[in-house]
Amino acid sequence: MRFGILVLCVLFIASPSPSDAAATWYVALTGDDAAAGSLEQPFATVQRAQTAAAPGDTVFLRGGTYRMTEDQLARRRGLFARLMVLDKSGLPGQPITYRAYQDERPVFDCSDVKPSGQRVTAFYVSGSWLHLLGIEVTGVQVTLKTHTQSICFESQGSHNIFERLTMHDGQAIGIYHVRGSDNLFLNCDAWNNWDRTSEDGKGGNVDGFGGHPPKGSTGNVFRGCRAWFNSDDGYDCISAHESVTFENCWAAYNGLAADGKKLGDGNGFKAGGYGSIAARDLPNPIPRHVVRGCLAVGNKNSGFYANHHPGGGDWLNNSAFRNGVNFNMLGRLDDNRTDVDGSGHKLLNNLSHGSRRELTAINLSKCELSGNSFSLGLKLSDKDFVSLDETELTRRRQPDGRLPVINFLKPAEGSALPESFRRSK
């Protein structure tokens, strides 16, 4: 789609070479935490490797399925049960890296971890200057029947890179960022996550990706990620007190089960809103989220949704197809109670097709719209596109982790779409 050059640059910057004194450590299914942690004598657990690692070091995770058990929980406090806790930090230019070894695939299966009355987090990351690369998490469970959530990767540090992580077939949120600045969530996939346990199994808290930073936690970016068949939303930044950027990300079929059953909210990108909190508790100023170069397809409710946000957002160069509503800019007054048509939004060069409701709940006199297919008054048909084959969206990623190259929603020769869409889509 877009931003290929930008992504390559970030990948280069995101992978600094360790210093000459940096060490390498290994974790393997055949390992022993009493071993040396070498390739020939690996550790058995990530937690043991963290105790050995220092800034600049790399921990290599050998391939295979690590079947986690409840007695491996690193930390249990009150409501929270955390399997792996990464709370040791690296340094600027010397991150501690936890990554898959070569082309191997380390899979952490958490299906058997069911602590009674607690929320489960597979990887709790509170350290800073860390780089997680190529790790897969599956089967994270929920045990509580009331309003709750479990998490695959919980982000509470700063200056971290979460790269090429996959989170699937569990009951938990994929990546949940709740504190810390300048984190990059790069080329990650979250799919088929559905809480079947709490609140009658509707799955209302299970997003693919969540960005909910408090005041002062700035500069957090989701780039090149995909979310599909998650029971709530693809991407959600409700209650964020600082702006979050979603760039070149895809969201499809959220709010739906693979068999078509309707589940939670079902928005592709939920960029804003503060629920029912009191007006006095709203951030000042209201953050302006950025959704740029993203794609929303077949989500149960809205593809791109302002979610009662009491301020505007930037919606730039996005594409929406066959969502309940393609672009929904619903806003609120500053009392955070009264819903109104959204104002202050900037919508530039967005593409909408395949939905009866292309753009709703927007105060056109108080927003900036330019170059969008719906503001240009174009009458598009399926023939205006090279492909509408939605199976392209879940193709295997490129070897370097970038999104697959697809023809989906690309303007065809002779399309009614102007030249600007051919360059940007």
C-alpha positions as CSV (number, residue, x, y, z in Angstrom):
1,M,0.0,0.0,0.0
2,R,2.0,3.0,1.3
3,F,5.0,4.1,3.3
4,G,7.3,1.3,2.1
5,I,10.4,3.5,2.2
6,L,9.5,4.8,5.7
7,V,9.1,1.3,7.1
8,L,12.4,0.1,5.7
9,C,14.1,3.1,7.3
10,V,12.5,2.3,10.7
11,L,13.6,-1.3,10.4
12,F,17.2,-0.2,9.9
13,I,17.1,2.2,12.8
14,A,15.3,-0.4,15.0
15,S,18.0,-3.0,14.8
16,P,21.2,-1.4,16.2
17,S,24.3,-3.7,16.3
18,P,25.2,-4.7,19.9
19,S,28.4,-3.5,21.2
20,D,31.6,-5.6,21.0
21,A,31.1,-6.6,24.6
22,A,27.5,-7.7,24.1
23,A,26.6,-11.3,24.9
24,T,24.2,-13.8,23.4
25,W,22.0,-16.1,25.4
26,Y,19.8,-19.0,24.3
27,V,16.4,-20.4,25.4
28,A,15.2,-23.8,24.1
29,L,12.7,-26.5,24.7
30,T,15.5,-28.8,25.7
31,G,17.1,-26.2,28.0
32,D,17.8,-26.1,31.7
33,D,17.8,-23.0,33.8
34,A,20.8,-24.3,35.6
35,A,22.8,-24.5,32.3
36,A,25.2,-21.9,30.9
37,G,22.6,-20.3,28.5
38,S,24.8,-21.0,25.5
39,L,23.7,-22.4,22.1
40,E,24.9,-25.8,23.2
41,Q,23.6,-25.5,26.8
42,P,20.5,-23.2,26.6
43,F,18.3,-22.0,29.4
44,A,14.7,-23.3,29.6
45,T,12.8,-20.1,30.3
46,V,12.7,-16.5,29.2
47,Q,12.7,-15.4,32.8
48,R,16.0,-17.1,33.5
49,A,17.5,-15.5,30.4
50,Q,16.4,-12.0,31.6
51,T,18.5,-12.4,34.8
52,A,21.6,-13.1,32.7
53,A,21.0,-10.4,30.0
54,A,22.6,-6.9,30.2
55,P,22.2,-3.9,27.9
56,G,23.2,-4.7,24.4
57,D,22.7,-8.4,24.8
58,T,20.5,-10.7,22.6
59,V,18.4,-13.5,23.9
60,F,17.7,-16.0,21.1
61,L,14.6,-18.1,21.4
62,R,14.8,-21.4,19.7
63,G,11.8,-22.7,17.8
64,G,9.1,-25.0,19.0
65,T,6.0,-24.8,21.2
66,Y,6.6,-23.8,24.8
67,R,3.6,-25.2,26.6
68,M,3.3,-22.8,29.6
69,T,2.0,-24.0,32.9
70,E,0.6,-22.2,35.9
71,D,3.6,-22.9,38.1
72,Q,5.7,-20.9,35.6
73,L,3.9,-17.6,36.5
74,A,6.6,-15.1,37.3
75,R,4.4,-12.7,39.3
76,R,1.0,-13.0,41.0
77,R,-0.3,-9.9,42.6
78,G,-4.0,-9.3,43.5
79,L,-6.0,-9.5,40.3
80,F,-3.0,-10.0,38.0
81,A,-1.1,-13.1,37.0
82,R,1.9,-12.5,34.7
83,L,3.7,-15.4,33.0
84,M,6.8,-13.7,31.8
85,V,7.9,-10.3,33.3
86,L,10.5,-8.3,31.3
87,D,11.3,-5.5,33.8
88,K,15.1,-5.2,33.2
89,S,15.9,-2.3,30.9
90,G,18.5,-1.8,28.2
91,L,20.2,1.5,27.4
92,P,19.9,4.0,24.5
93,G,21.7,2.3,21.6
94,Q,22.1,-0.9,23.6
95,P,18.7,-2.5,23.9
96,I,18.2,-6.0,25.3
97,T,16.8,-8.0,22.4
98,Y,14.5,-11.1,22.7
99,R,14.1,-12.6,19.3
100,A,13.4,-15.8,17.4
101,Y,16.6,-17.7,16.4
102,Q,17.2,-17.5,12.7
103,D,14.1,-18.6,10.8
104,E,12.8,-20.7,13.8
105,R,9.4,-20.0,15.4
106,P,9.1,-19.9,19.2
107,V,5.4,-20.3,20.1
108,F,4.2,-19.7,23.7
109,D,1.0,-21.7,24.2
110,C,-0.7,-20.5,27.3
111,S,-3.8,-22.7,27.0
112,D,-3.1,-24.4,30.3
113,V,-2.6,-21.3,32.4
114,K,-5.9,-20.7,34.2
115,P,-5.3,-19.1,37.6
116,S,-8.6,-18.8,39.4
117,G,-9.9,-15.2,39.8
118,Q,-7.0,-13.5,38.0
119,R,-6.3,-11.7,34.8
120,V,-3.5,-13.4,32.7
121,T,-0.7,-11.6,30.9
122,A,1.6,-13.7,28.8
123,F,4.4,-11.1,28.4
124,Y,4.4,-8.2,30.8
125,V,6.9,-5.6,29.5
126,S,7.7,-2.8,31.9
127,G,11.4,-2.4,31.1
128,S,12.6,0.2,28.6
129,W,15.0,0.0,25.6
130,L,13.9,-3.5,24.7
131,H,13.3,-5.1,21.4
132,L,11.0,-8.1,21.0
133,L,11.1,-9.8,17.6
134,G,9.4,-12.8,16.0
135,I,7.6,-14.2,19.1
136,E,4.2,-16.0,18.8
137,V,1.6,-16.2,21.6
138,T,-1.5,-18.4,21.5
139,G,-4.2,-19.7,23.8
140,V,-4.2,-17.0,26.5
141,Q,-7.1,-17.7,28.8
142,V,-9.8,-15.9,30.8
143,T,-11.1,-17.3,34.0
144,L,-13.3,-14.5,35.5
145,K,-17.0,-14.4,34.5
146,T,-17.4,-10.7,35.2
147,H,-16.0,-7.7,33.3
148,T,-12.3,-8.5,32.8
149,Q,-9.5,-9.0,30.2
150,S,-6.4,-11.0,29.6
151,I,-3.4,-9.8,27.5
152,C,-0.8,-11.4,25.2
153,F,1.7,-8.5,25.4
154,E,1.3,-5.7,27.9
155,S,3.4,-2.6,27.2
156,Q,4.3,-0.4,30.2
157,G,7.9,0.7,29.3
158,S,9.4,3.3,26.9
159,H,11.6,3.3,23.8
160,N,10.6,-0.4,23.1
161,I,10.1,-2.1,19.8
162,F,7.5,-4.9,19.4
163,E,8.3,-6.3,16.0
164,R,6.8,-9.2,14.0
165,L,4.8,-10.6,17.0
166,T,1.8,-12.8,16.4
167,M,-1.1,-13.3,18.8
168,H,-3.9,-15.6,17.9
169,D,-6.5,-18.2,18.9
170,G,-6.9,-17.1,22.5
171,Q,-9.2,-15.1,24.7
172,A,-6.9,-12.1,25.1
173,I,-6.1,-8.7,23.7
174,G,-3.1,-9.0,21.3
175,I,-1.0,-5.9,22.3
176,Y,-2.2,-3.6,25.1
177,H,-0.2,-0.4,25.6
178,V,-1.0,1.4,28.8
179,R,2.0,3.4,29.8
180,G,5.3,4.7,28.4
181,S,6.6,6.8,25.5
182,D,8.1,6.3,22.1
183,N,7.2,2.7,21.6
184,L,6.9,1.2,18.1
185,F,4.6,-1.7,17.4
186,L,5.8,-2.9,14.0
187,N,4.5,-5.5,11.6
188,C,2.5,-7.5,14.2
189,D,-0.5,-9.7,13.6
190,A,-3.5,-10.4,16.0
191,W,-6.3,-12.7,14.8
192,N,-9.0,-15.0,16.1
193,N,-9.0,-13.7,19.6
194,W,-12.3,-14.1,21.4
195,D,-13.1,-14.1,25.1
196,R,-15.7,-16.9,25.4
197,T,-15.7,-16.8,29.2
198,S,-16.6,-13.4,30.7
199,E,-19.9,-11.6,30.4
200,D,-21.6,-14.4,28.6
201,G,-18.9,-14.8,26.0
202,K,-19.5,-11.7,23.9
203,G,-15.8,-10.8,23.9
204,G,-16.3,-7.1,24.4
205,N,-12.8,-6.4,25.7
206,V,-10.7,-8.3,23.1
207,D,-9.2,-5.9,20.7
208,G,-6.3,-6.8,18.3
209,F,-4.3,-3.8,19.5
210,G,-5.0,-1.2,22.2
211,G,-3.2,2.1,22.7
212,H,-4.3,3.9,26.0
213,P,-1.4,6.1,27.2
214,P,-1.8,8.4,30.2
215,K,-0.7,12.0,30.2
216,G,3.0,12.3,29.4
217,S,3.2,8.9,27.5
218,T,3.8,10.3,24.0
219,G,5.1,9.2,20.7
220,N,3.5,5.7,20.4
221,V,3.1,4.3,16.9
222,F,1.4,1.2,15.5
223,R,2.8,0.6,12.0
224,G,2.3,-2.2,9.5
225,C,0.1,-4.3,11.8
226,R,-3.0,-6.5,11.0
227,A,-6.0,-7.3,13.1
228,W,-8.8,-9.7,11.9
229,F,-11.5,-11.7,13.6
230,N,-10.9,-10.2,17.0
231,S,-14.1,-10.2,19.0
232,D,-14.2,-6.5,19.8
233,D,-12.2,-3.9,17.8
234,G,-9.2,-4.2,15.6
235,Y,-7.5,-1.1,17.0
236,D,-8.7,0.9,20.0
237,C,-7.4,4.0,21.8
238,I,-10.4,4.9,24.0
239,S,-9.4,6.9,27.1
240,A,-6.0,7.8,25.7
241,H,-4.6,11.0,27.2
242,E,-2.0,11.5,24.5
243,S,-2.2,11.0,20.8
244,V,-1.6,7.6,19.2
245,T,-0.6,7.1,15.5
246,F,-1.9,4.2,13.4
247,E,0.0,4.0,10.2
248,N,-0.3,1.5,7.3
249,C,-2.3,-0.9,9.4
250,W,-5.1,-3.3,8.3
251,A,-8.3,-4.3,10.1
252,A,-10.8,-6.9,8.9
253,Y,-13.9,-8.7,10.3
254,N,-13.5,-7.5,13.8
255,G,-16.6,-7.9,16.0
256,L,-17.3,-11.2,14.2
257,A,-16.4,-14.8,14.7
258,A,-15.0,-16.8,11.8
259,D,-18.4,-18.4,11.4
260,G,-20.1,-15.0,11.1
261,K,-21.5,-14.8,14.6
262,K,-21.7,-11.2,15.9
263,L,-19.7,-10.5,19.0
264,G,-18.4,-7.2,20.5
265,D,-18.2,-3.7,19.1
266,G,-16.7,-4.5,15.8
267,N,-14.9,-1.4,14.7
268,G,-11.7,-1.5,12.6
269,F,-10.1,1.6,14.0
270,K,-11.6,3.2,17.1
271,A,-9.7,6.4,17.5
272,G,-10.8,8.3,20.5
273,G,-13.5,8.7,23.1
274,Y,-13.6,8.5,26.9
275,G,-16.6,6.4,27.7
276,S,-18.6,7.8,30.6
277,I,-16.0,9.6,32.6
278,A,-16.8,13.0,34.1
279,A,-16.0,16.0,32.0
280,R,-13.6,17.3,34.7
281,D,-11.4,14.2,34.1
282,L,-11.0,14.7,30.4
283,P,-7.4,15.5,29.2
284,N,-6.6,19.1,28.4
285,P,-6.0,19.5,25.6
286,I,-7.9,16.6,24.0
287,P,-5.4,14.5,22.0
288,R,-5.6,14.4,18.2
289,H,-5.1,10.8,17.0
290,V,-3.6,10.1,13.5
291,V,-4.9,7.3,11.3
292,R,-2.9,7.3,8.1
293,G,-2.6,4.9,5.2
294,C,-4.8,2.3,6.9
295,L,-7.3,-0.3,5.5
296,A,-10.6,-1.4,7.0
297,V,-12.6,-4.2,5.5
298,G,-15.8,-6.0,6.5
299,N,-15.8,-4.9,10.2
300,K,-19.1,-5.4,11.9
301,N,-19.7,-1.7,12.7
302,S,-17.5,1.1,11.5
303,G,-14.3,0.8,9.6
304,F,-13.0,4.1,10.9
305,Y,-14.7,5.5,14.0
306,A,-14.2,8.6,16.2
307,N,-16.1,6.9,19.0
308,H,-17.8,10.0,20.6
309,H,-14.4,11.8,20.7
310,P,-14.8,15.4,22.0
311,G,-12.2,16.6,19.5
312,G,-11.0,16.1,16.0
313,G,-8.6,13.6,14.4
314,D,-6.5,13.2,11.3
315,W,-7.8,10.6,8.8
316,L,-5.4,10.6,5.9
317,N,-5.1,8.3,2.9
318,N,-7.2,5.5,4.3
319,S,-9.3,2.9,2.4
320,A,-12.6,1.4,3.6
321,F,-14.6,-1.4,2.0
322,R,-17.8,-3.2,3.0
323,N,-17.9,-2.1,6.7
324,G,-21.2,-1.4,8.5
325,V,-20.2,2.3,8.1
326,N,-17.0,3.1,6.3
327,F,-16.3,6.4,8.1
328,N,-18.1,7.3,11.3
329,M,-17.1,10.6,12.9
330,L,-19.5,10.6,15.9
331,G,-18.4,13.2,18.5
332,R,-19.4,14.6,21.8
333,L,-19.7,18.0,23.5
334,D,-17.2,18.8,26.1
335,D,-19.6,17.6,28.8
336,N,-18.7,14.1,27.6
337,R,-22.4,13.2,27.7
338,T,-24.1,14.8,24.7
339,D,-23.5,13.1,21.3
340,V,-23.1,15.3,18.3
341,D,-21.9,15.2,14.8
342,G,-18.1,15.2,14.9
343,S,-16.1,18.4,14.4
344,G,-12.5,19.4,14.0
345,H,-11.7,16.3,11.9
346,K,-9.4,16.4,8.9
347,L,-10.2,13.8,6.2
348,L,-7.9,13.9,3.2
349,N,-7.6,11.5,0.2
350,N,-9.7,8.7,1.8
351,L,-11.3,6.0,-0.3
352,S,-14.7,4.5,0.5
353,H,-16.5,1.6,-1.4
354,G,-18.9,-1.2,-0.8
355,S,-21.0,0.2,2.0
356,R,-24.4,1.9,1.9
357,R,-23.1,4.3,4.6
358,E,-19.9,5.9,3.5
359,L,-19.7,8.8,5.9
360,T,-21.9,9.5,8.9
361,A,-22.1,11.7,12.0
362,I,-19.9,14.5,10.8
363,N,-20.4,18.3,10.9
364,L,-19.2,19.2,7.4
365,S,-19.0,22.9,8.2
366,K,-16.6,22.3,11.1
367,C,-14.3,19.7,9.4
368,E,-11.8,19.8,6.6
369,L,-12.5,17.4,3.7
370,S,-10.5,17.2,0.6
371,G,-9.7,14.6,-2.1
372,N,-11.9,11.9,-0.6
373,S,-13.9,9.6,-2.9
374,F,-17.1,10.6,-1.0
375,S,-16.4,14.3,-1.1
376,L,-15.6,14.2,-4.8
377,G,-19.0,12.7,-5.5
378,L,-17.6,9.7,-7.4
379,K,-19.9,6.9,-8.4
380,L,-17.6,3.9,-8.1
381,S,-18.3,0.3,-9.2
382,D,-16.4,-2.9,-8.6
383,K,-14.8,-2.4,-12.0
384,D,-12.9,0.6,-10.8
385,F,-10.6,-1.8,-8.9
386,V,-7.9,-4.3,-9.9
387,S,-9.1,-6.7,-7.2
388,L,-11.7,-7.1,-4.5
389,D,-10.4,-10.5,-3.4
390,E,-10.4,-10.2,0.4
391,T,-8.3,-13.3,0.8
392,E,-5.3,-11.2,-0.2
393,L,-5.5,-9.5,3.2
394,T,-4.3,-12.5,5.2
395,R,-1.6,-13.6,2.9
396,R,1.8,-14.4,4.3
397,R,3.9,-11.4,5.1
398,Q,7.1,-10.6,3.1
399,P,10.3,-12.2,4.4
400,D,11.3,-9.0,6.1
401,G,8.0,-8.8,7.9
402,R,6.4,-6.1,5.8
403,L,2.7,-6.5,4.7
404,P,2.1,-8.6,1.7
405,V,2.0,-6.9,-1.7
406,I,-1.6,-7.0,-2.8
407,N,-3.9,-5.7,-5.6
408,F,-6.9,-5.3,-3.3
409,L,-8.7,-1.9,-3.8
410,K,-6.0,-0.7,-6.2
411,P,-7.5,1.6,-8.8
412,A,-7.8,-0.2,-12.2
413,E,-6.9,1.4,-15.5
414,G,-9.7,3.6,-16.6
415,S,-11.1,4.0,-13.1
416,A,-13.1,7.0,-12.1
417,L,-10.6,7.6,-9.3
418,P,-8.3,10.5,-10.0
419,E,-4.5,10.1,-10.3
420,S,-3.9,11.0,-6.7
421,F,-5.5,7.7,-5.6
422,R,-3.2,5.7,-8.0
423,R,-0.2,7.3,-6.4
424,S,-1.2,6.9,-2.8
425,K,-3.2,3.6,-2.6
